[in-house]
Amino acid sequence: MLDDKSVDAVIIATPDHWHALQLIDAVSAGKDVYCEKPLGNSIAECRAMVAAKQRHNRVVQVGQWQRSNQHWADAIAHVHAGGIGRVRKVKAWAYMGWMKNIAPQPDQAAPPGVDYDRWLGPARQRAFNPNRFHFNWRWYWDYAGGLMTDWGVHLMDIALLGMKAQAPNSVSALGGAYGYPGSAMETPDTQTAIFDFGDYSVEWEHAVGISRGPFGGHDHGVAFVGETGTLVVDRSKWWVSPEVSDGKALTREIPITKASDNGLDRHTADFIACVKDRARTPLAPSNRQPTPPPSARWAMSPGVPAARSIGTPRRAASRTIPKPTP
């Protein structure tokens, strides 16, 4: 397919552990790429992907489609305009009540028609297990980083855009199998991560099997906590609750303002527009992706190699990346 000159662009929607090799191969073949989030499975992979994109001068759009929803942009603009004063803390969260326990299952033969060796690709070799296959591969370190690099990438992206943030000074994370101790999941079903940016912090938290999150019981969202008010935004709405001093609101209250467009449709349309107009910059380019989610994954997986050699056979030795620097 990559040799076919009539193919202009490639969509990558494979499990996360395949993204790096596929994107690098695609841009090396002169193709533009729409890559599902997260961009890569580690910081090292993301750096290699950005370098390949720049080397071959291709268009790359990452599937963080919330950037294309107008209400997310409006909420971020309100933060940037000082609408809630100086922000000291940002909290992003995902409480996934629909996720239940994943019971352990024995290894078994791969289903007919499945080339499991090809599916594993750059991941370590192992026997087929249905728990590690369709959809649930997200909960295993070989292929992904759990909810932190699934929902977390979407929501932490908004937190970082709102704060115009780059890399944090430090990252700490804790969590584990608190909800389902006997689960087959490797990634934590409950996790908290704290990113220190010097004069403010960004926090991530998630829990499975629980639906009611903070700030009114919403199951997902991002809250910017400012000195004059708090702005909360999720996929359907945003609003501002003012701080009150001596009975007087310190900023303008903004009632619930609902989303009115389809971010995913606008995001894919933006990619096509960038393919046609090479001077245009994608809304979610590969070189502007958040480092906190993979760095929190790194913090949560001591002893687990977070990066693998790119472009080498699957059975090549793995290596551990250093902590990200500011």
N, C-alpha and C positions, 0 to 999 in steps of 0.2 A: 504494500500500500504506500509506503513512504517513497518508493521509487516512481509512483504514478504522478506525472507532472500535472495532471488535471485536478489533483487534490490540492486545494489551497490551505486548508485548515484541518486540525485534528481536535477532537473532544476527548479528554481523558476523564473517565468516570470509573476507574478501577479502584480496588482497595488502595489505601494510602501508600503501602510499601512499594507499589509499582510506579508511583507518580514520577519519581526522579528519572529513572531510566527511560521511561516513555517520553517525557517532555524533552530530555536532552537529545534523544534519538530524533524526535520530530523536528525540533528547531535546527538540528544539524543537517536535516534533509531539506531545509528551506520551508518548512510548514509553520504557519501561525497556530497557536494553541489556546484553547479554552480548557483550563485544568480545574477540576473540582477541588474544593478545599478539603483538608489543609493542603497547601502547596506541596509540602514534603513531609517526611516522617521524622526529620531531625533538622537541627540548625545547619549541620554540615551539608545535608542534601539540598536544603534551600539555597545555600550559598553557591553550590555547584550549578543549580538550575538557573539562578540569576546570571551567573557568569556565562553560561551557554547561551542564554537569551541575548545578552549584550554582545557576545562574540559574533553571533549570527544575525543580529539586528532583526529579530522577529517580534511580532505582536503576541503578547501573552496576557490573557485575562484570567484571573483566579476567581472561582465561583463564590465569592463573598458578596452575594447579590443584595444584601441589606444596604450596601453603599448606593444602590440605584433607587431605593425607596425614598420618596421626597420627605416623608415625615421623619425618618432618621436624620436626613440632612438638615431639616428645620430644627430638630432638637439640638444637634451639634452646633449649628449656627447660633442658637440661643446661648449655649454655654460659652462659645467663643466671644460673643458680644458682651459678656459680663452679666448676663441676665440673672445669675444666681450668686454673683460675687466670686470671691476666690474659692476655688474648689480644693478641699483638703483630702477628700476620699472619694473613690469611685468603687462601686460594687457591681459585679456582674454575676448572674446566677442562672442555673437551670435545675429545676426540680421535676424529674421525670416520673410521675406516678404510674405511667403505663408500663414501665420497665419492671419486670418481675424476676424472681430467682431463675438462674440458668443451672439446671441440675447437671452434674457431671455425667458424661456418657463415655463408653469405651471407644478406643480407636477402632476403625473398621475400614473396609474397602471403599474407595471413592465411588460415587454413583457412576453408572454407565455413561460414557460420553464425556466425562470430566478428565482432562489432562491435569492432574493435581500437581505434578512436577512443574508444569508451566504456570499454574496458578500461584504456587509458592514463589517462583521467580527468584528475586534476590533475598528472600527470607530464608531462615535456616531450614534444613531438611527435617521433615518429621512425618509420621504417619497421618493419614486423613482422620479428622474427627469432625463430626457434623456441627459441634459447638463452635468450631473455628472457621466455619465456611460462611454461607450466605448471611449477610447482615451482621451476625454476631462476631465476625472477625474484628469489629471495632473494639472489642473488649480484651484484646490480646496484644502484648507489647511487640510481638514480631511484626504486626501489620498496622498498628495504630496506637493511639494514646488514650483511649477511653473517651468519656464525655468531655474532658478538657480539650481534646483536639477535634471533637465533633461539634457540639453546640458551643463549646468554649471559644473556638476560633471565630465564629460569627459574632459573638457578643463581646469578647475581648477586643475585637477589631474596632467596634464602636467606642469602647472605653478609651482606647489609645488615640483614635481620631479626635475624640472630644477633648483630650488633653494635649494633643499635638506631641505625643510621647514617642520616644525612641526606645532604646534598651534600658531596662531598670538597673539600679545599682546592685540590687540583690534580690534573690527569689527564695522563698521558703514555702514548703508545702507539707501537708500531712493528710492522712486519710487511710482508708482500707476497706475491708469487707465488713463494715459495721452493720449494714442492713441484712445481708445474706452471707453469714460466715461460711456456709458450706457451698457457696456458688462456684461454678466453673470459671467465672470471670477472673482474669488476672489484674485488670485495671481496677482502681478503687470505685466502689459503689457510692462512697461518700468522700468528698474531698474539699479541702480549703487550701487556697494558695494565696500568698501575699507578695506583692511586687512593690519594692521600695524605690520611689523615684526622687528621694531627697526631701522635697517639701510637700509631697502628697503620696498617698498609697493607692494602689489598685488591688482589689480583692476579687477572687473567683471562688465560688462555692457551688457544689452540685450534690444532689442526692437522688438515688433511684428508689422507686416505690413510695415516694412522697410527692404530692402535687402542690401543696401550699407553700410558696416561697415568701420572701420578705416583701415589704412595702405594699401591703394590702393583700397578700396571699397569692400573688401572681407567679405562675410556674416558671417564667423566665423574664429576663429584662436586664437593663443597665440603669443604675441610679448614680447621678452625679450629686454629691453632697457639698453644697456651697455654703458660704457664711451668711447669705441672705435667703437661701431657699434650696430646695432639693428638686431636681428634674429627674423624672422616671420615664423611660421609653422602652417599649417592646415592639413586637412585630405588628401590632394592630393599632398602637396609640402612643401618645406622650402627654405629659402634664407637668405643671410646676406647683409645688406646695411651698408657700413662703414661710420663712422664719418670722416669728412675732416677738416684738420687744415693747414692753409697756402698752400692750394692747394694739400696737400698730404693726402692720405687715411691712417687712423690710424690703420686699420686692413684689412685683406684680404677680398675682395668681393667674395661672393659665389652666383653664379647665381641660378635661380630656379632649384631645384633638385626635381624631381617628385617621388611620391611613386611608388613602384614596386611590392608590395605584398598585400595579403588580411589579414588585421589584425584580423578580426573576426574569420576566419578559423584557423589562427595560435593560437589564444587565446583559442578556444575550444579544439584544439589539445593539447595545453599546460596543460589544465585541465585533460584530459584523461591520459596524460603522468604522471602527479602527482598522479593520482589515482593508477596507476600501480606501480610507484616508490615512495614509501612513504618518501624517503629521499630528494626528490626534492621539492623545494618551488615554489608555483604558482607565476606567474608574477603580479597578483593583489590579494594578500591574504587579508583576512578580517581585519587583525590587522594593515594594512598599508593603510587605506583609509583616504581621505582628510576630515578634520573637517570644513574648511571654508564654503562649501555650506550649510550644516545644520545650522551652526552658523549664516550665513547671513539670512537664512530663519527665525531663531529665532529673529534676529534684525528687520525683516520686518513684524512680526506678533505680535505686542504687544497685550496682553490680550487673545491671542489664545494659548491654551495649546499645547506646542511643543512636549510633550512626554506623553505617556499613560502607565498605569501599564501593564506590560507584564505578560501574563499567567492568567489574571483575566477576568471575563465576560465583554462583550462589554459595558454594562451599568454601569460599575464601574467608580468611579470618576477619573477625569484626574488630572495631576499635571504639573506644569511648571518647566522646568529644570533650573539650575543656568547657568550663563554665563560660557563658557569654560575658563579654566585657561591655561597659557602657559605651 
